Every structure is written in C-alpha cells, then in structure tokens.
C-alpha cells in the first residue's frame, strides 16, 4: 500500500469551500483594489478577500464587494514550467467560450502588470453550486442518494460531449492550438516535465513514455479540450438534483484529439474492483465507487452515443492519463519539497507517481506492454 495514503477516511478540520488567504500566497490588496476601481462592477465598495481551498495548481481567490462576488485567478508561486499557467490564454478562452458552452464561467478582466499582485491575473464570474472535492467527503446533499450520484456521473460525461461539439472556430479560438501532431507533442512534453520534476528515479515512467510514442493511435477529428476534465472540476446544482452548472480550471484548455479528454476523465474515475492501492490515493474518499455512480464502461458508452466517436483505443488514452497525472502530482510534490509552498495537502503526494505508473502499465499489458 502507498505510504501516506490511508484507506480510512481522513477527517480534515477545515473542509470549507474557502478560508483566509495563506500568508505566503497573499498580495497587495490595496494595489489590487486601486486597479479594479472603475474596471469591475461593484469594486467601488470595500473589498473582502478569501482563498479557495480546492485545486493544486493556479491560485484562486474570492473577491467580495458587499453582495457582489468575483473570482480571481493567478499562477502558483515559485519557478514554473515554460508556457504553463498562462493567465492571458486562460482569459482568452473564458472570455469567449461562455457564448457557446454555458458551463464555462465568463472571464471579465485581465491584467498582465506584475506590479499589482506580483503576477498576471484575471477576474471571472463566480459560479455557485456543489463541488465534489478531491480527497474530501461527498457533499451531504449527495451522500446516500444513489439517484443524484447517477445524475452527476451522467451529467459529467454529457457535459464533456457537449464541449467537444463546440464550434471553436466560430468563437475565434482556432488559433488556440495545433491539432496536428498534438498527441506526440503531449507525450514528449510530459516526458521532459517528468525529468525536470522527478524527486526519485522511476524507470517505469521512462519506459511508458517510449511505449506511448511507439504505439500512438490514429488521431480523431480535433475538438476544444478542457485537458483536465474530471469529477472534481464539475460544479453541480445546490441540493440533490445532481445536474451540472459549471466546469472549473480551464488553464490547460487547447485544441486536439478529444480522446485525450475522455481518457483523462476515465483515468480519474474509479470502479469498485480497481486496484486497492489506486483507490487508496483518494485517502478514504473514493466517491465514484459509491452506489449510484456509473462505471467507467458506462461513461464511455454514453460518450460514444452522444458523439458518435470511435472508442476502440480508449484504453490507450486511459493509461496515458495515469502516466501524465503521475507527472502532474510529481510537479506539485516537488514544489512542496523545495519549500515553494507550505500547503500540507501536498505532503502525501510523493507516493502517487509510482502507483499511477504501475496502473498505466497494468492497463497497457493486454495491449502488448511488458510491465516487468
């Protein structure tokens, strides 16, 4: 079993949606208020700032002006991978996507002047609802409500299918990425990121990367990708309806093969019969094995029904998602190890990469990969 990943549910003292700003992630609030005055509705009132507790990447803050609320996003602290955490790019997407995809929050204001809060940032609308937090208890409204959980799972995959049907060219987002050669660039890029982020040698990660390059499936017609689409980035209606109202965290959105998005969704999804060490990474809060949530196969079939896309290589993409996620969590853990963040949630992430690499290898074994 992976050390630091308990099978029993962890009791977190503070499970609020947001709280006080962490000291090292605070900023010059007076400078921000001066910038927002006259540019943002409601910003002529006194400003209250809170920090959202979810997420492991970009920092997200609640800006409250009396009854008016906005959300501000900025990059994390410390050295960052090249081209990552591009606030201008995320702003560009969200300032347009809401017109064709109602689950995207509308971005309102962008600032690239680092002198204001120490980094580029943007402000977007505040979408309210239930968020099923990673490694946290299921919201009380959904607990022991199998019908609502079923609607959450179905809504998740329906929302992904709807995103992949967006006419991105009509939104002037055709220049967002280069679909040709997308998968190969992704694989090679994440191989390089692993080498920069790794806190220990893990030969299996290198062998997997080489196998993915040598066995790439033919690409499908491109779509607008969220590129981190999973249950914990979904907002659902307050109460027990289970219906989606929004999608969070668009920082990695791009154009490419939609099977990459589906693979990520399925890679994060757990079935009751999965390897116990994989389930243990949820620290006792593995939501999708609970009654009502669909199985991965059901999600894939529903996606195929909505989109008509070919899913014959979906297991390749699911394995790739585990391999990529191993590097994502290693990057976060490396920041913690280097003292670039003191968020104690990151302390247990050091055991994730080996587990995820082994899971990717197990998925690929029937496809010809030698996991030994």
C-alpha positions as CSV (number, residue, x, y, z in Angstrom):
1,X,0.0,0.0,0.0
2,X,1.2,3.5,-0.8
3,X,2.6,5.2,2.4
4,X,0.7,8.3,3.3
5,X,-2.5,7.3,1.5
6,X,-4.8,5.9,4.2
7,X,-7.7,3.6,3.3
8,X,-9.8,5.0,6.1
9,X,-11.5,8.4,5.5
10,X,-9.3,11.3,6.7
11,X,-11.1,13.8,8.9
12,X,-10.0,17.3,7.8
13,X,-10.6,20.0,10.4
14,X,-11.4,22.7,7.8
15,X,-13.4,21.5,4.8
16,X,-14.8,24.9,3.9
17,X,-15.0,26.0,0.3
18,X,-12.7,28.9,1.0
19,X,-11.0,30.5,4.0
20,X,-8.4,33.1,4.9
21,X,-5.6,33.7,2.5
22,X,-2.4,31.6,3.2
23,X,0.4,34.0,4.3
24,X,2.8,33.1,1.5
25,X,0.0,33.4,-1.1
26,X,-1.3,36.8,-0.1
27,X,-0.7,40.0,-2.1
28,X,-1.0,43.8,-2.0
29,X,-4.8,44.2,-1.6
30,X,-4.7,48.0,-1.8
31,X,-2.9,47.8,-5.1
32,X,-5.5,45.4,-6.4
33,X,-8.4,47.5,-5.3
34,X,-6.9,50.6,-7.0
35,X,-6.6,48.6,-10.2
36,X,-10.1,47.2,-10.1
37,X,-11.8,50.5,-9.3
38,X,-13.7,51.7,-12.4
39,X,-12.9,48.5,-14.2
40,X,-15.0,45.9,-12.4
41,X,-18.7,46.2,-11.3
42,X,-19.0,46.6,-7.6
43,X,-15.4,47.4,-7.0
44,X,-16.1,50.8,-5.5
45,X,-17.2,49.1,-2.3
46,X,-14.8,47.7,0.4
47,X,-13.2,44.5,-0.7
48,X,-13.0,41.3,1.3
49,X,-10.6,38.5,0.0
50,X,-10.8,34.8,0.7
51,X,-8.9,31.9,-0.9
52,X,-10.5,28.8,-2.4
53,X,-9.2,25.6,-0.8
54,X,-9.5,23.3,-3.8
55,X,-7.1,22.8,-6.6
56,X,-3.4,22.1,-6.7
57,X,-2.2,24.5,-9.4
58,X,-3.3,28.1,-10.1
59,X,-4.3,30.1,-7.0
60,X,-7.9,31.1,-6.9
61,X,-9.4,33.9,-4.7
62,X,-12.9,35.1,-3.9
63,X,-13.2,38.9,-4.2
64,X,-16.3,40.1,-2.3
65,X,-17.7,43.6,-2.6
66,X,-20.8,43.7,-0.4
67,X,-23.3,41.4,-2.2
68,X,-21.2,41.3,-5.4
69,X,-18.7,38.4,-5.8
70,X,-16.0,37.8,-8.3
71,X,-13.2,35.1,-8.7
72,X,-9.6,36.0,-9.3
73,X,-7.0,33.5,-10.7
74,X,-3.2,33.8,-10.7
75,X,-0.3,31.4,-11.2
76,X,1.3,29.5,-8.2
77,X,4.4,30.7,-6.6
78,X,7.9,29.6,-7.5
79,X,9.6,28.6,-10.8
80,X,7.1,27.3,-13.3
81,X,7.3,25.1,-16.3
82,X,7.7,27.0,-19.6
83,X,4.4,28.0,-21.2
84,X,2.4,26.8,-18.1
85,X,0.0,28.9,-16.1
86,X,-0.6,31.4,-18.9
87,X,-3.3,33.7,-17.5
88,X,-3.7,35.6,-20.7
89,X,-4.5,32.3,-22.6
90,X,-7.0,31.1,-20.0
91,X,-8.6,34.6,-20.0
92,X,-8.9,34.5,-23.8
93,X,-10.7,31.1,-23.7
94,X,-13.1,32.0,-20.9
95,X,-13.9,35.5,-22.3
96,X,-15.4,33.7,-25.4
97,X,-16.4,30.1,-24.6
98,X,-19.3,31.0,-22.4
99,X,-21.2,32.2,-25.5
100,X,-21.4,28.6,-26.8
101,X,-20.8,26.5,-23.7
102,X,-22.9,27.5,-20.8
103,X,-20.8,25.6,-18.3
104,X,-17.8,27.9,-18.7
105,X,-17.5,30.9,-16.4
106,X,-17.2,34.2,-18.2
107,X,-13.9,35.9,-17.8
108,X,-14.3,39.7,-17.4
109,X,-11.0,41.4,-16.8
110,X,-7.3,40.5,-17.5
111,X,-4.2,42.2,-16.1
112,X,-0.6,41.3,-17.2
113,X,1.0,44.0,-15.0
114,X,3.0,42.0,-12.4
115,X,3.4,45.1,-10.2
116,X,-0.2,44.8,-9.0
117,X,-0.2,41.5,-7.2
118,X,3.1,40.0,-8.3
119,X,1.9,38.0,-11.3
120,X,-0.6,38.3,-14.2
121,X,-4.2,37.6,-13.2
122,X,-7.7,37.6,-14.5
123,X,-11.2,38.0,-12.9
124,X,-14.2,35.9,-13.8
125,X,-17.8,35.4,-12.8
126,X,-18.5,33.4,-9.6
127,X,-20.4,30.2,-10.3
128,X,-22.1,28.8,-7.3
129,X,-23.0,25.2,-6.6
130,X,-21.7,22.0,-5.1
131,X,-18.1,20.9,-5.9
132,X,-17.2,17.3,-5.1
133,X,-13.7,17.9,-3.7
134,X,-10.9,15.5,-4.2
135,X,-10.0,13.5,-1.1
136,X,-12.8,15.2,0.9
137,X,-16.2,13.9,2.0
138,X,-19.0,13.7,-0.6
139,X,-21.4,16.7,-0.1
140,X,-24.1,15.9,2.3
141,X,-26.8,16.5,-0.4
142,X,-25.4,13.6,-2.4
143,X,-24.4,11.2,0.3
144,X,-26.6,8.1,0.4
145,X,-28.5,9.4,-2.7
146,X,-27.8,7.0,-5.4
147,X,-30.1,8.6,-7.9
148,X,-28.4,12.0,-7.5
149,X,-25.0,10.4,-7.8
150,X,-26.1,8.7,-11.1
151,X,-27.2,12.1,-12.5
152,X,-23.8,13.6,-11.5
153,X,-21.9,10.9,-13.5
154,X,-24.2,11.1,-16.5
155,X,-24.1,14.9,-16.4
156,X,-20.3,14.8,-16.3
157,X,-20.0,12.8,-19.5
158,X,-22.8,14.7,-21.2
159,X,-21.0,18.0,-20.4
160,X,-17.8,16.6,-21.9
161,X,-19.6,15.5,-25.0
162,X,-21.2,19.0,-25.3
163,X,-17.8,20.7,-25.0
164,X,-16.4,18.5,-27.8
165,X,-19.2,19.6,-30.0
166,X,-18.4,23.4,-29.7
167,X,-17.6,25.2,-32.9
168,X,-14.3,26.7,-31.7
169,X,-13.6,28.4,-35.0
170,X,-16.8,30.4,-34.7
171,X,-15.6,31.7,-31.3
172,X,-12.3,32.7,-32.9
173,X,-10.4,30.1,-30.9
174,X,-9.0,28.2,-33.9
175,X,-5.5,29.6,-33.1
176,X,-5.6,28.1,-29.6
177,X,-3.5,25.1,-30.5
178,X,-2.1,22.9,-33.3
179,X,-4.2,19.7,-33.5
180,X,-1.8,18.1,-36.0
181,X,0.7,16.1,-34.0
182,X,-1.0,17.0,-30.8
183,X,-0.7,13.7,-29.0
184,X,3.0,13.2,-29.8
185,X,3.8,16.7,-28.6
186,X,1.9,16.0,-25.4
187,X,3.8,12.7,-24.8
188,X,7.2,14.2,-25.4
189,X,6.4,17.3,-23.4
190,X,5.3,15.3,-20.4
191,X,8.4,13.1,-20.7
192,X,10.5,16.3,-20.4
193,X,8.4,17.6,-17.5
194,X,8.9,14.3,-15.6
195,X,12.7,14.6,-15.9
196,X,12.6,18.2,-14.5
197,X,10.1,17.4,-11.7
198,X,11.1,13.9,-10.5
199,X,12.1,13.6,-6.9
200,X,13.4,10.0,-7.4
201,X,14.3,7.7,-10.3
202,X,11.3,5.7,-11.6
203,X,12.4,3.7,-14.7
204,X,8.8,2.6,-15.5
205,X,7.8,6.2,-16.3
206,X,10.5,6.4,-19.0
207,X,9.6,3.0,-20.4
208,X,5.9,4.0,-20.6
209,X,6.7,7.3,-22.3
210,X,8.6,5.5,-25.0
211,X,5.8,2.9,-25.5
212,X,3.2,5.7,-25.9
213,X,5.3,7.3,-28.6
214,X,5.8,4.0,-30.5
215,X,2.1,3.0,-30.3
216,X,0.1,6.2,-31.0
217,X,-3.4,5.5,-32.3
218,X,-4.6,7.4,-35.3
219,X,-6.0,10.9,-34.3
220,X,-9.6,11.7,-34.3
221,X,-11.1,14.9,-35.7
222,X,-10.0,17.7,-33.3
223,X,-12.1,19.4,-30.7
224,X,-11.8,22.0,-28.0
225,X,-10.3,20.2,-25.0
226,X,-10.5,21.1,-21.3
227,X,-7.5,18.9,-20.8
228,X,-8.2,18.3,-17.1
229,X,-11.8,17.2,-17.2
230,X,-12.8,15.1,-14.2
231,X,-15.4,14.9,-11.5
232,X,-13.7,17.4,-9.1
233,X,-13.7,20.2,-11.7
234,X,-17.5,19.9,-12.1
235,X,-20.0,22.2,-10.3
236,X,-23.5,20.8,-9.8
237,X,-26.7,22.5,-8.6
238,X,-27.2,23.1,-4.9
239,X,-29.4,20.4,-3.4
240,X,-29.8,16.9,-4.7
241,X,-30.5,17.3,-8.4
242,X,-27.0,16.3,-9.4
243,X,-27.3,18.4,-12.5
244,X,-24.1,20.2,-13.7
245,X,-24.0,24.0,-13.7
246,X,-20.3,24.7,-14.4
247,X,-16.8,23.5,-15.1
248,X,-13.7,24.8,-13.3
249,X,-10.0,25.1,-14.1
250,X,-9.5,25.9,-17.8
251,X,-5.8,26.6,-17.6
252,X,-4.8,23.7,-19.9
253,X,-7.5,24.0,-22.5
254,X,-6.4,23.6,-26.0
255,X,-7.3,22.0,-29.4
256,X,-6.5,18.3,-30.1
257,X,-7.7,14.8,-30.1
258,X,-10.9,14.5,-27.9
259,X,-9.9,11.0,-26.8
260,X,-7.2,12.7,-24.6
261,X,-10.0,14.4,-22.7
262,X,-12.1,11.3,-22.4
263,X,-9.0,9.3,-21.3
264,X,-8.4,11.8,-18.5
265,X,-12.0,11.6,-17.4
266,X,-11.9,7.8,-17.2
267,X,-8.4,7.8,-15.7
268,X,-9.6,9.8,-12.7
269,X,-12.7,7.7,-12.4
270,X,-12.5,4.7,-10.0
271,X,-14.6,1.5,-10.2
272,X,-15.2,-0.7,-7.1
273,X,-12.9,-3.5,-8.5
274,X,-9.9,-1.3,-9.1
275,X,-6.5,-2.0,-7.5
276,X,-6.7,-1.1,-3.8
277,X,-3.5,1.0,-3.9
278,X,-5.1,3.1,-6.6
279,X,-8.3,3.5,-4.6
280,X,-6.2,4.4,-1.5
281,X,-4.9,7.5,-3.2
282,X,-8.3,9.1,-2.5
283,X,-7.5,8.9,1.2
284,X,-10.7,7.2,2.2
285,X,-12.9,9.4,-0.1
286,X,-13.2,7.5,-3.3
287,X,-16.5,8.9,-4.4
288,X,-17.2,7.1,-7.7
289,X,-17.2,3.6,-6.1
290,X,-20.2,4.7,-4.1
291,X,-23.8,3.5,-5.0
292,X,-25.3,5.3,-8.0
293,X,-22.2,6.4,-9.7
294,X,-21.9,4.8,-13.2
295,X,-19.0,2.5,-14.1
296,X,-16.2,3.6,-16.4
297,X,-17.6,1.5,-19.2
298,X,-21.0,3.1,-18.9
299,X,-19.4,6.5,-19.1
300,X,-17.5,5.6,-22.3
301,X,-20.6,4.1,-23.9
302,X,-22.7,7.2,-23.1
303,X,-20.0,9.5,-24.6
304,X,-19.9,7.4,-27.8
305,X,-23.7,7.6,-28.0
306,X,-23.6,11.4,-27.8
307,X,-20.7,12.0,-30.1
308,X,-20.5,9.0,-32.5
309,X,-16.8,8.8,-31.9
310,X,-14.7,5.7,-32.2
311,X,-13.6,4.4,-28.8
312,X,-11.6,1.4,-30.0
313,X,-8.3,2.9,-28.5
314,X,-9.8,4.3,-25.3
315,X,-7.7,2.1,-23.0
316,X,-4.5,3.6,-24.5
317,X,-5.8,7.1,-23.6
318,X,-6.8,6.0,-20.1
319,X,-3.3,4.6,-19.4
320,X,-1.8,7.7,-20.8
321,X,-3.9,9.8,-18.4
322,X,-2.5,7.9,-15.4
323,X,1.1,8.4,-16.7
324,X,0.5,12.1,-17.3
325,X,-1.1,12.5,-13.9
326,X,1.9,10.9,-12.3
327,X,4.0,13.8,-13.6
328,X,1.4,16.4,-12.6
329,X,1.4,15.3,-9.0
330,X,5.2,14.9,-9.0
331,X,5.5,18.6,-10.1
332,X,3.2,19.7,-7.2
333,X,5.1,17.5,-4.8
334,X,8.4,18.9,-6.0
335,X,7.2,22.4,-5.3
336,X,6.3,21.3,-1.7
337,X,9.7,19.6,-1.2
338,X,11.5,22.7,-2.4
339,X,9.6,24.9,0.0
340,X,7.8,26.8,-2.7
341,X,4.5,26.1,-1.0
342,X,3.7,25.1,2.6
343,X,0.3,23.7,1.8
344,X,0.3,20.5,3.8
345,X,-2.2,18.8,1.4
346,X,0.8,18.2,-0.9
347,X,2.9,16.2,1.6
348,X,1.2,12.9,0.8
349,X,1.6,13.3,-3.0
350,X,5.0,11.8,-3.1
351,X,3.6,8.3,-3.2
352,X,1.3,8.9,-6.1
353,X,3.6,8.7,-9.1
354,X,4.7,5.0,-8.6
355,X,1.1,3.9,-8.1
356,X,-0.1,5.7,-11.2
357,X,2.7,4.4,-13.3
358,X,2.0,0.8,-12.2
359,X,-1.7,1.3,-13.1
360,X,-0.8,2.6,-16.5
361,X,1.4,-0.4,-17.1
362,X,-1.4,-2.8,-16.0
363,X,-3.9,-1.2,-18.4
364,X,-1.4,-1.5,-21.3
365,X,-0.3,-5.1,-20.6
366,X,-3.2,-6.5,-22.7
367,X,-2.1,-4.2,-25.5
368,X,1.4,-5.5,-25.6
369,X,3.3,-3.5,-22.9
370,X,5.7,-5.6,-20.7
371,X,5.1,-4.3,-17.2
372,X,8.0,-6.3,-15.7
